[in-house]
Amino acid sequence: MRLVLGFLVVLCAVVVAPRAMASAEFNRLYVFGDSYSDMGAGYLAGNGPTSVAYMAQRMNLPFTHSKDKNANSESIDFAVAGADTGLNPGVKTNGLMLEVGMINQVQDFAARVRDKSITFDPDKTLFFIAGGLNDDKTSLDVSVAHITRQIEILKSVGARHIVLARLPTQMSDFSEAAKRLNPAYEKLVPALRQKLGIDLRFSQWGSYFDEIVSHPEAYGIVNAKDPCAFSEPLGEKRAPPCSDPRKYFYYYSSHPSSWVNKLVGDKLYEELAVQR
């Protein structure tokens, strides 16, 4: 009898537990975050796609930002430059709507699901959360509560495969927040995975940026300190860009170039492939 009961417990676990991720199986991607992921919902702080857009490209997924009027039928990037992990309706800056909080971003997605503007297959949809770099004035417990709330909202509308990203610690303007949050994020993932019964993973996203800036020569980068250009919309001084952005780690101050983002996007895709 004990053997039979044991078999039934194992069988139930197999049936109930979400399947592990496999990049080739996903047909939809949704991203929430800040300027390191923003593709135009707020402001693209760089000279080309961000890492999540390159990952979507490798996954063969059409990918656009949340302000695109045709976005609901595609994979969507809800990330907004300047966002922290919490609630913020956004701030108008030089004609741009920035700092829309990550909870607001997730609520926007959830509202579209509830009114059936967005439909998705939970088994074939990946959710990617990468934020906290702007939480330098937010306590650790509050930041973790914000991330937890985002994941809970996503689960409530059907999400089953979610990634929470490690933050880069070698970006000077953001290192303090990243170093404080990463250990908490790493502990949060297994705890919420067990509590919510979803396929929740911890991505090494931030570590990929750190690896490149720490060993720039290995990636053909000759300047890992200075920005290639200056962003007028963000209030930086006007100056001509460098002649070869690919040789610079940063395109704008503290914001990696599109070449760096491509390298990270490729590493993200490979990370997913390993988890098959």
C-alpha positions as CSV (number, residue, x, y, z in Angstrom):
1,M,0.0,0.0,0.0
2,R,2.8,2.4,0.8
3,L,4.4,1.8,-2.5
4,V,1.1,2.6,-4.3
5,L,0.7,5.8,-2.3
6,G,4.2,6.8,-3.0
7,F,3.7,6.2,-6.7
8,L,0.6,8.3,-6.7
9,V,2.3,11.2,-4.9
10,V,5.1,11.2,-7.5
11,L,2.6,11.0,-10.3
12,C,0.6,13.9,-9.0
13,A,3.8,16.0,-8.7
14,V,4.7,15.2,-12.3
15,V,1.2,16.2,-13.5
16,V,0.9,19.4,-11.4
17,A,4.5,20.9,-11.6
18,P,5.1,23.2,-14.6
19,R,7.5,22.0,-17.2
20,A,11.0,23.5,-17.3
21,M,11.8,26.1,-19.8
22,A,12.9,25.5,-23.3
23,S,13.7,28.5,-25.5
24,A,12.6,26.7,-28.7
25,E,9.1,26.1,-27.2
26,F,8.2,29.8,-26.4
27,N,6.1,31.7,-28.9
28,R,5.6,34.8,-26.8
29,L,7.9,37.0,-24.5
30,Y,6.9,39.7,-22.1
31,V,9.5,41.9,-20.4
32,F,9.3,44.3,-17.4
33,G,12.1,46.6,-16.3
34,D,14.0,49.8,-16.7
35,S,16.3,51.5,-19.2
36,Y,18.5,48.4,-19.5
37,S,15.5,46.8,-21.3
38,D,13.4,49.7,-22.6
39,M,12.8,49.5,-26.4
40,G,10.7,52.6,-26.7
41,A,7.9,52.5,-24.2
42,G,9.8,55.3,-22.4
43,Y,13.2,56.0,-24.0
44,L,15.7,53.8,-25.8
45,A,18.9,54.8,-23.9
46,G,21.4,53.6,-26.5
47,N,22.2,53.2,-30.2
48,G,20.2,50.1,-30.9
49,P,18.3,47.2,-29.4
50,T,18.6,46.2,-25.7
51,S,19.6,42.7,-24.6
52,V,16.0,41.4,-24.3
53,A,15.3,42.5,-27.9
54,Y,18.3,40.5,-29.1
55,M,17.1,37.5,-27.1
56,A,13.7,37.8,-28.7
57,Q,15.4,37.9,-32.1
58,R,17.2,34.7,-31.4
59,M,13.9,33.2,-30.3
60,N,12.4,34.2,-33.7
61,L,9.7,36.3,-31.9
62,P,8.4,39.6,-33.3
63,F,9.1,42.1,-30.4
64,T,7.8,45.6,-29.8
65,H,7.2,48.0,-27.0
66,S,4.0,48.5,-25.0
67,K,3.1,51.9,-26.7
68,D,3.0,50.3,-30.1
69,K,-0.7,50.4,-31.1
70,N,-0.3,46.9,-32.7
71,A,1.6,45.5,-29.7
72,N,-1.0,43.2,-28.3
73,S,-0.6,40.5,-31.0
74,E,3.2,40.4,-30.5
75,S,5.7,39.8,-27.8
76,I,5.9,43.0,-25.8
77,D,8.5,45.0,-23.9
78,F,6.8,47.0,-21.1
79,A,10.1,48.2,-19.6
80,V,10.5,52.0,-19.1
81,A,13.6,54.0,-18.6
82,G,14.0,55.2,-15.0
83,A,11.6,52.7,-13.6
84,D,12.0,51.4,-10.0
85,T,10.4,48.2,-8.8
86,G,7.3,49.9,-7.3
87,L,4.3,52.0,-8.2
88,N,4.8,55.2,-10.2
89,P,2.5,56.5,-13.0
90,G,5.4,58.1,-14.7
91,V,7.1,61.5,-15.0
92,K,7.2,63.7,-18.1
93,T,10.8,64.5,-19.0
94,N,11.6,66.5,-22.2
95,G,8.5,65.1,-23.8
96,L,9.1,61.5,-22.7
97,M,7.1,59.6,-20.2
98,L,9.7,58.0,-18.0
99,E,9.9,56.2,-14.6
100,V,6.7,54.2,-15.0
101,G,7.0,51.8,-12.1
102,M,7.4,48.1,-12.7
103,I,4.3,47.3,-10.8
104,N,2.5,49.7,-13.1
105,Q,4.0,47.9,-16.1
106,V,2.8,44.5,-14.8
107,Q,-0.6,45.9,-14.0
108,D,-0.8,47.2,-17.6
109,F,-0.1,43.8,-18.9
110,A,-2.6,42.2,-16.5
111,A,-5.3,44.6,-17.5
112,R,-4.8,43.8,-21.2
113,V,-5.2,40.1,-20.4
114,R,-8.3,40.6,-18.3
115,D,-10.0,42.6,-21.1
116,K,-8.9,40.0,-23.6
117,S,-6.7,42.4,-25.6
118,I,-3.9,40.0,-25.0
119,T,-4.2,36.2,-25.1
120,F,-1.4,33.8,-24.6
121,D,-0.6,30.1,-24.1
122,P,0.8,29.8,-20.5
123,D,2.9,26.8,-21.5
124,K,4.6,28.7,-24.4
125,T,5.0,32.2,-22.9
126,L,8.1,33.5,-21.1
127,F,8.0,36.5,-18.6
128,F,11.3,38.3,-18.0
129,I,11.7,40.6,-15.0
130,A,14.9,42.7,-14.8
131,G,14.7,45.7,-12.5
132,G,15.9,47.2,-9.2
133,L,18.8,49.3,-10.5
134,N,16.8,52.5,-9.7
135,D,15.9,51.3,-6.2
136,D,18.8,53.0,-4.5
137,K,16.5,55.0,-2.2
138,T,14.2,52.0,-1.6
139,S,14.7,49.6,1.4
140,L,15.6,46.0,0.6
141,D,12.4,44.6,2.1
142,V,10.2,47.0,0.0
143,S,12.0,46.2,-3.2
144,V,11.6,42.4,-2.6
145,A,7.9,43.0,-1.8
146,H,7.5,44.9,-5.1
147,I,9.1,42.0,-7.1
148,T,7.0,39.5,-5.2
149,R,3.9,41.5,-6.0
150,Q,4.8,41.6,-9.7
151,I,5.2,37.8,-9.8
152,E,2.0,37.2,-8.0
153,I,0.1,39.4,-10.4
154,L,1.6,37.6,-13.4
155,K,0.7,34.3,-11.9
156,S,-2.9,35.5,-11.3
157,V,-3.4,36.1,-15.0
158,G,-1.9,32.8,-16.1
159,A,1.9,33.1,-16.1
160,R,3.7,29.9,-15.5
161,H,7.3,30.5,-16.8
162,I,8.9,33.5,-15.2
163,V,12.5,34.7,-15.0
164,L,13.9,37.1,-12.4
165,A,17.2,38.6,-13.5
166,R,20.4,39.1,-11.5
167,L,21.4,42.7,-11.7
168,P,24.8,44.0,-13.1
169,T,27.1,45.1,-10.2
170,Q,29.9,46.7,-12.2
171,M,27.9,49.7,-13.6
172,S,29.1,52.6,-11.4
173,D,25.8,54.5,-11.2
174,F,23.8,51.4,-10.2
175,S,26.3,49.1,-8.4
176,E,25.1,49.8,-4.9
177,A,21.5,48.8,-5.6
178,A,22.5,45.8,-7.5
179,K,24.9,44.5,-4.8
180,R,22.2,44.9,-2.2
181,L,19.4,43.3,-4.2
182,N,21.1,40.3,-5.9
183,P,21.4,38.1,-2.7
184,A,17.8,38.8,-1.9
185,Y,16.6,38.0,-5.4
186,E,18.5,34.7,-5.4
187,K,16.8,33.6,-2.2
188,L,13.4,34.8,-3.4
189,V,13.3,32.7,-6.5
190,P,13.2,29.2,-4.9
191,A,10.9,30.4,-2.1
192,L,8.3,31.8,-4.6
193,R,8.8,28.8,-6.9
194,Q,7.7,26.5,-4.1
195,K,5.0,28.8,-2.7
196,L,3.3,29.6,-6.1
197,G,4.0,26.3,-7.9
198,I,5.4,28.0,-11.0
199,D,8.5,27.6,-13.1
200,L,10.4,30.5,-11.7
201,R,14.1,30.9,-12.6
202,F,17.0,33.2,-11.7
203,S,18.8,34.5,-14.7
204,Q,22.5,35.5,-14.8
205,W,21.6,38.5,-17.0
206,G,23.5,41.0,-14.9
207,S,26.6,38.8,-14.6
208,Y,26.9,38.9,-18.4
209,F,27.3,42.7,-18.4
210,D,29.8,42.4,-15.6
211,E,31.8,39.8,-17.4
212,I,32.0,42.0,-20.5
213,V,33.0,45.2,-18.7
214,S,35.6,43.3,-16.7
215,H,37.2,41.7,-19.7
216,P,36.5,44.2,-22.6
217,E,39.4,43.2,-24.7
218,A,37.9,39.7,-25.1
219,Y,35.0,41.3,-26.9
220,G,36.8,43.8,-29.1
221,I,36.1,46.7,-26.7
222,V,38.9,49.2,-26.2
223,N,37.1,51.7,-23.9
224,A,35.1,50.3,-20.9
225,K,35.0,53.6,-19.0
226,D,33.8,56.5,-21.1
227,P,30.5,57.0,-23.0
228,C,30.5,57.0,-26.7
229,A,27.8,59.7,-26.9
230,F,25.6,62.0,-24.8
231,S,21.8,61.9,-24.6
232,E,20.2,65.3,-25.1
233,P,16.7,64.0,-24.1
234,L,18.2,62.9,-20.7
235,G,19.8,66.3,-20.2
236,E,23.4,65.4,-21.1
237,K,25.6,67.8,-22.9
238,R,25.6,68.0,-26.7
239,A,28.6,66.4,-28.3
240,P,29.3,64.3,-31.4
241,P,29.3,60.5,-30.8
242,C,32.4,58.5,-31.0
243,S,33.4,57.1,-34.5
244,D,33.0,53.4,-33.6
245,P,30.4,52.6,-30.9
246,R,31.3,48.9,-31.1
247,K,34.6,49.7,-29.4
248,Y,32.9,51.3,-26.4
249,F,31.2,49.4,-23.6
250,Y,28.9,52.4,-22.8
251,Y,27.0,54.3,-25.4
252,Y,25.4,56.8,-23.0
253,S,26.6,57.3,-19.5
254,S,26.1,54.0,-17.5
255,H,24.2,52.5,-20.4
256,P,25.8,49.8,-22.5
257,S,26.1,50.0,-26.3
258,S,24.0,47.9,-28.7
259,W,27.0,45.7,-29.3
260,V,27.2,44.9,-25.6
261,N,23.5,44.3,-25.5
262,K,23.8,41.9,-28.4
263,L,26.5,39.9,-26.6
264,V,24.3,39.8,-23.5
265,G,21.2,38.9,-25.6
266,D,23.0,36.0,-27.1
267,K,24.1,34.8,-23.7
268,L,20.5,35.0,-22.5
269,Y,19.4,32.8,-25.4
270,E,22.1,30.3,-24.6
271,E,21.1,30.3,-21.0
272,L,17.5,29.4,-22.0
273,A,18.8,26.7,-24.3
274,V,20.8,25.0,-21.5
275,Q,17.6,24.9,-19.4
276,R,15.8,22.6,-21.9
